[in-house]
Amino acid sequence: PHILCRHEMRSFIENILAPEGEKDEGEKKHLVDGSKGTGKSVLLTLLVVLARMKGWIVVYLPSCSKLTSGGCYKYDETSNLWDNYDRAGETLAHMRQAHKNQID
């Protein structure tokens, strides 16, 4: 696909999607930060699309607030963590739909 974007956005995407040996050393995590309207969501959505085009399995959560609101929480005494099976099931269903040819 063709898209017009800033040089910084292109460099960021190329570095993340580059084969292992071609990535900049030490760049394992990235923080996407900026004022409202600077293209953060566009960058992340484009990254998801391009990664999927390369055959990567991507969990896309455009709004993480859906993971924490609603549903039924259950405390797991073994891990001392709370689980929300309703939201986890929805997330996995969306991932399965997006990657049905790869994981079915």
Steps between C-alpha positions, in 0.01 A plus 500: 500500500603860449480753779641846550670534837774685682859382475503419875194279463653314207830446685316376809293249300794380291707436813227302674412292194862441394637146516672422834855559379417838347337669800672778690677349801338567837162601357284230653223722641347812359295773663261677267430838653368830374227759522147432384478489122867424429435159343563250783191292423565518125857378557392206714217401266734515201753290689232236570397489133857471373594236759196293403592536133839348591321203657548601863229414750400827666279563802344839424344687791400845376351582839631324809222651711275221367722250680443662838134601482220250542519126502546278800829504690628188673789490745761230438659406833788318330625803310351770726355661185152588386365351175213620284400203288226695319741762364776247434256291296396802294863594434588147392192480277603820320855369461372170364275680250790717377734200466260214422715373212809483721368350824199284409 
